[in-house]
Amino acid sequence: MLPSSPRTLYVARVITRRSALALAFASLAVGALVAVRPLASSSGRFAGALGFETFLAMLALAFAARSPLGIGERLGLGPSKLSRGALALLALGTLALSYSLDGIYQLIELPDGGALFEFESELAGVRGGTLAFALLSYALVPGIAEELLCRGLVQRGLQSRAGPAPAILLASLFFGALHVDPVHSAFAAILGLYLGTIAYLAGSVRASMGCHIANNIAAVLGAAATPGFGPVPTPSLVVAAAFSLGVIGWLLRAHRPAAFAQIPKKERPWELQKRDGLDDS
């Protein structure tokens, strides 16, 4: 065994490195949030969204940097335990669920002015570089940032303490709350349940991240290409919802026993010596 003094020094160095990395990410988070403020006007909405989503991503990384598990393991950034075919079905299921929720929004004829109406109005007819920036601000970066925070940091953190179901539910409610607008928040929370189940089944936020990005890309392109579309047929909403639930149900039954690895328990600081190749034997 190493003498206590070298061990203590090693643990101190590890903790210092973690703290420095967490501080760096936290500084980037604050910087992104500060940068959003002057861009809050409608003319800078895309940039404002990009700044806020960057803040969320840096916040998740800052908290994860303090974990003894390391950022990748704490946030669930390892490879998916599901096949490519299963992941493709889950992506289609996500799109189907989102289609159903959008259809419900059209059917209930809510008064204009909500977040979803503003989103569609803002993107109506955009092309070229503006569309590319919208895809970056509303699809790619949010799909990464929100999954890191909601499914990675929050859901995985709760799962190790409360179990999968409560973790998925609470993380989904948190995901919905991030969207502020009551209607948008409710729909986002439902979609969050789906994405949370995907992350659980895959044992990785990469899967939910991919589905989230695909969903957002479809939403941006749909709003840009078909502004002002009317209510969709009710039977198609039922079919889409049934498909999305069927995919999740089948995968839960087929893959749950083997697909998900338990969230690792926290390592004690001195156990890091072995993990980092510094075994003292």
Buried (B, 14 or more C-beta within 10 A) or exposed (E): EBEEEEBEEBBEEBBEEBEEBBEBBBEBBBBBBEBBEEBEEEEBBBBBBBBBBBBBBBBBBBBBBBBBBBBEBBBBBBEBBBEEEBBBBBBBBBBBBBBBBBBBBBEEEBEEEBBBBBBBBBBEEBEEEEBEBBBBBBBBBBBBBBBBBBBBBBBBBBBBEEEBEEBBBBBBBBBBEBBEBEBBBBBBBBBBBBBBBBBBBBBBBBBBBBBBBBBBBBBBBBBBBEEEEEEBEEEEBEBBBEBBBEBBEEBEEEBEEEBBEEBEEEBEBBEBBEEEEEEEE
